[in-house]
Amino acid sequence: MRRWFQRRFDAAYERVLRRELSGVPTHVAVIQDGNRRYARERGDDPSAGHRAGAETTERILDWCADLGVEELTLYAFSTENFERPPDEREQLFDLLESKLREFADADRVHEREVRVRAIGETRLLPERVRDAVAYADRRTADYEGFTLNVALAYGGRAELLGAARDVASAVERGSLDPDEVDVEEIERRLHAERVRDVDLIVRTGGDERTSNFLPWHANGNEAAVFFCAPYWPEFSKVDFLRAIRTYESREESWQRARAERALALVRAFGSVELEEAREVADRLREYLPESADVDEEVRPAD
């Protein structure tokens, strides 16, 4: 009875949340935390938690398609995960290999034209996982309907450090002028070069930190962040909609702040003395077409 009531409540709450949303992020990045704790609380070994989490991963792909999200990045295996016990690592590698191949062959992936690709230091992974990465990449290489990035052997600091070292080496060799080092030059040297800026980071499992995840694409874009208590296997569509609402609230707040700043600027210009305004107009003439009547803009109102 309790489960029946919970399902009815969730369905009703989902409808309410959907009605409240007027926009969605383009790119969502997820830190899938809590698989092991989920398994431990049920008396299972970690592999059971990871398998349960993989089912949530499949569901979130459907939710993204339903809402119109265009890109999803999943933090599947960090560089720190190499420090886990050997048996657990091997079970994770087995799961990653099977899921990558499963996604690459799934009918819905091809029907929706999902591009599956890995980001990170994949050279550090076992050969069987690298082969699965290459297989998924090859099978979906021409798709542009939706993008699924799987972060494997990924660490944000290591990524930025590698890009910095690469730039320094290029400058030292003389193949890159220091004055040519810009945003695009750095991005070309990142593992996640082809990744869009992140609009929303979601972390499950209760921890409130972003764990070195996509710092260039998320922090640089001031992405919204949603932390929630459910472990990744328990993460529901209602939780996902709440995350989207957090993103939307942040965007609305930004729009209000930008509008207020613009209004303050207009008011500031309105209080400038006429002579100062004419000096500004004289400078503007250098950049405007000859047909533009700048003086008209600085004459006092009738």
C-alpha positions in Angstrom: 0.0 0.0 0.0 2.8 2.4 0.9 4.6 1.8 -2.4 1.3 2.3 -4.3 0.8 5.6 -2.5 4.4 6.7 -3.2 4.0 6.0 -6.9 0.8 8.0 -7.1 2.4 10.9 -5.2 5.5 10.9 -7.4 3.4 10.8 -10.6 1.3 13.8 -9.3 4.5 15.7 -8.2 6.1 15.0 -11.6 3.2 16.6 -13.4 3.4 19.7 -11.1 7.1 20.0 -11.7 6.7 19.6 -15.5 4.1 22.4 -15.6 6.5 24.7 -13.6 9.4 24.3 -16.1 9.7 26.6 -19.0 13.2 25.8 -20.2 15.8 23.1 -19.8 19.6 23.1 -19.8 21.5 22.1 -22.9 24.2 20.1 -21.1 23.7 18.2 -17.8 26.7 16.5 -16.1 26.0 13.9 -13.4 28.2 12.6 -10.6 26.7 9.2 -9.9 27.5 8.8 -6.2 26.2 6.3 -3.7 26.2 2.9 -5.6 28.4 1.2 -3.0 26.5 2.6 0.0 23.2 1.5 -1.7 24.5 -2.0 -1.9 26.0 -2.0 1.6 22.8 -1.0 3.2 21.1 -3.9 1.5 23.8 -6.4 2.5 25.1 -6.8 -1.1 28.6 -6.4 -2.5 29.6 -3.2 -4.4 29.0 -4.8 -7.8 25.3 -5.1 -7.1 25.1 -1.3 -6.4 27.0 -0.6 -9.6 24.6 -2.8 -11.6 21.6 -1.0 -10.0 23.2 2.3 -10.9 23.6 1.3 -14.5 19.8 0.9 -14.7 19.4 4.5 -13.5 21.8 5.6 -16.2 19.5 4.0 -18.8 16.5 5.8 -17.4 18.1 9.2 -17.3 18.9 8.9 -21.0 15.1 8.6 -21.6 14.4 11.5 -19.3 16.8 13.7 -21.2 15.2 12.8 -24.5 11.8 13.5 -23.0 12.7 17.0 -21.8 14.9 18.1 -24.7 18.3 18.1 -23.0 20.9 17.8 -25.8 24.0 16.5 -24.0 24.7 14.4 -20.9 28.0 13.6 -19.3 28.3 10.9 -16.7 31.2 10.6 -14.2 31.6 6.8 -14.5 35.2 6.3 -13.4 37.5 8.8 -11.9 41.3 8.7 -11.7 40.9 8.2 -8.0 38.8 5.0 -8.6 42.0 3.2 -9.6 42.8 3.1 -5.8 39.8 0.9 -5.1 40.3 -2.8 -4.2 41.4 -4.9 -7.3 38.3 -7.1 -7.2 36.0 -4.1 -7.2 37.9 -2.4 -10.0 37.7 -5.5 -12.2 34.0 -5.8 -11.6 33.6 -2.1 -12.6 35.6 -2.6 -15.7 33.5 -5.6 -16.6 30.3 -3.5 -16.2 31.7 -0.6 -18.2 32.7 -2.9 -21.0 29.3 -4.6 -21.2 27.3 -1.4 -20.9 29.3 0.5 -23.6 28.8 -2.4 -26.0 25.2 -2.7 -25.0 24.6 1.1 -25.6 26.4 0.9 -28.9 24.1 -1.9 -30.1 20.8 -0.7 -28.6 18.0 0.1 -31.0 16.9 3.2 -29.1 20.4 4.6 -29.3 20.3 4.3 -33.1 16.7 5.5 -33.4 17.5 8.6 -31.4 20.9 9.0 -33.1 22.8 9.1 -29.8 26.5 9.9 -30.1 28.4 7.9 -27.4 32.0 8.9 -26.6 34.5 8.7 -23.8 36.5 11.5 -22.2 39.5 11.1 -19.9 42.8 9.3 -19.9 41.3 6.2 -21.5 44.8 4.9 -22.2 45.0 3.9 -18.5 42.0 1.6 -18.8 42.3 -2.2 -19.5 42.4 -3.2 -23.1 38.9 -4.7 -23.0 37.4 -1.4 -21.8 39.4 0.6 -24.4 38.1 -1.8 -27.1 34.5 -1.2 -25.9 35.1 2.6 -26.0 36.4 2.3 -29.6 33.4 0.1 -30.5 30.8 2.6 -29.1 32.6 5.5 -30.7 32.7 3.8 -34.1 29.1 2.6 -34.1 27.7 6.1 -33.2 30.3 8.4 -34.9 27.9 9.9 -37.4 25.1 10.7 -35.0 24.1 14.2 -33.9 20.7 13.7 -32.2 22.0 13.5 -28.7 25.4 13.3 -27.1 26.4 11.0 -24.2 29.8 11.6 -22.8 31.2 8.9 -20.5 34.0 10.2 -18.2 36.4 7.4 -17.8 39.8 7.6 -15.9 38.9 11.3 -15.7 40.2 14.0 -13.3 39.6 17.7 -13.8 42.9 18.9 -12.3 44.9 16.4 -14.3 43.1 17.5 -17.5 44.0 21.2 -16.9 47.5 20.3 -15.9 48.0 18.3 -19.0 46.7 21.2 -21.2 49.0 23.6 -19.4 52.0 21.4 -19.9 51.1 20.9 -23.6 50.9 24.6 -24.1 54.3 25.2 -22.3 56.0 22.5 -24.4 54.6 24.1 -27.6 55.9 27.5 -26.6 59.3 26.1 -25.7 59.5 24.3 -29.1 58.6 27.5 -30.9 55.5 26.1 -32.5 53.2 28.4 -30.5 53.7 32.0 -29.7 52.8 33.0 -26.1 50.5 35.8 -27.5 48.5 33.1 -29.4 47.5 31.3 -26.1 43.8 31.9 -25.7 40.7 30.0 -24.7 40.4 28.1 -27.9 44.1 27.1 -27.7 43.5 25.6 -24.2 40.3 23.9 -25.2 42.0 22.1 -28.1 44.3 20.4 -25.6 41.6 19.2 -23.2 40.3 15.6 -23.1 36.8 17.1 -23.2 37.6 19.4 -26.1 34.3 18.6 -28.0 32.2 19.0 -24.9 29.7 21.9 -24.6 29.9 24.2 -21.6 28.0 22.6 -18.7 24.7 24.2 -17.6 23.9 22.0 -14.7 25.8 19.5 -12.4 23.8 16.9 -10.5 25.4 15.0 -7.6 23.5 12.2 -5.9 24.4 10.5 -2.6 24.3 13.4 -0.2 27.8 14.9 -0.6 27.9 18.6 -1.5 31.0 18.8 -3.7 31.7 18.6 -7.4 34.8 16.4 -7.1 37.0 17.9 -9.7 34.5 17.3 -12.4 34.8 19.2 -15.7 36.2 22.4 -14.0 36.8 24.2 -17.3 33.4 23.5 -18.7 31.3 23.8 -15.5 33.1 26.4 -13.3 34.0 28.5 -16.3 30.4 28.6 -17.3 29.2 29.1 -13.7 27.0 26.0 -14.0 24.1 25.5 -11.6 24.6 22.7 -9.1 22.0 20.4 -7.6 22.9 18.1 -4.7 20.5 15.5 -3.5 20.3 12.7 -0.9 19.2 9.7 -2.9 21.9 7.3 -3.9 22.3 7.0 -7.7 20.3 3.7 -8.0 17.4 5.5 -6.2 17.6 8.7 -8.3 14.1 9.3 -9.8 12.6 11.4 -12.5 11.1 13.7 -9.8 14.7 14.3 -8.5 15.8 15.1 -12.0 13.0 17.5 -12.6 13.9 19.2 -9.3 17.4 19.6 -10.6 16.1 21.2 -13.8 14.1 23.5 -11.7 17.2 24.6 -9.8 18.9 25.4 -13.1 15.9 27.4 -14.2 15.7 29.3 -11.0 19.4 30.2 -11.3 18.8 31.4 -14.9 15.9 33.5 -13.9 17.9 35.1 -11.1 20.7 35.9 -13.6 18.3 37.5 -16.0 16.9 39.7 -13.2 20.4 40.7 -12.1 21.4 41.5 -15.7 18.2 43.6 -16.2 18.8 45.5 -13.0 22.4 46.3 -14.0 21.3 47.4 -17.4 18.7 49.7 -15.9 21.2 51.1 -13.5 23.6 51.8 -16.4 20.8 53.6 -18.3 20.0 55.7 -15.3 23.7 56.6 -14.8 24.0 57.7 -18.4 20.8 59.7 -18.0 22.4 61.7 -15.2 25.5 62.6 -17.1 25.9 66.3 -18.0 25.1 67.2 -21.6 28.6 68.3 -22.4 30.0 64.9 -21.2 27.4 63.1 -23.3 28.5 65.1 -26.4 32.1 64.1 -25.7 31.0 60.5 -25.7 29.1 61.0 -28.9 32.2 62.5 -30.6 34.1 59.4 -29.7 31.4 57.1 -31.0 31.4 58.8 -34.4 34.8 57.1 -35.1 33.0 53.7 -34.9 29.6 54.4 -36.4 28.5 54.8 -40.0 28.4 58.3 -41.4 24.6 58.1 -41.6 24.2 57.6 -37.9 22.9 60.7 -36.1 24.6 60.5 -32.7 23.8 64.1 -31.7 20.1 63.2 -31.9 20.7 60.7 -29.1 22.2 63.3 -26.7 19.9 66.2 -27.3 17.7 67.2 -24.3 14.1 66.1 -24.4 11.6 68.7 -25.6 
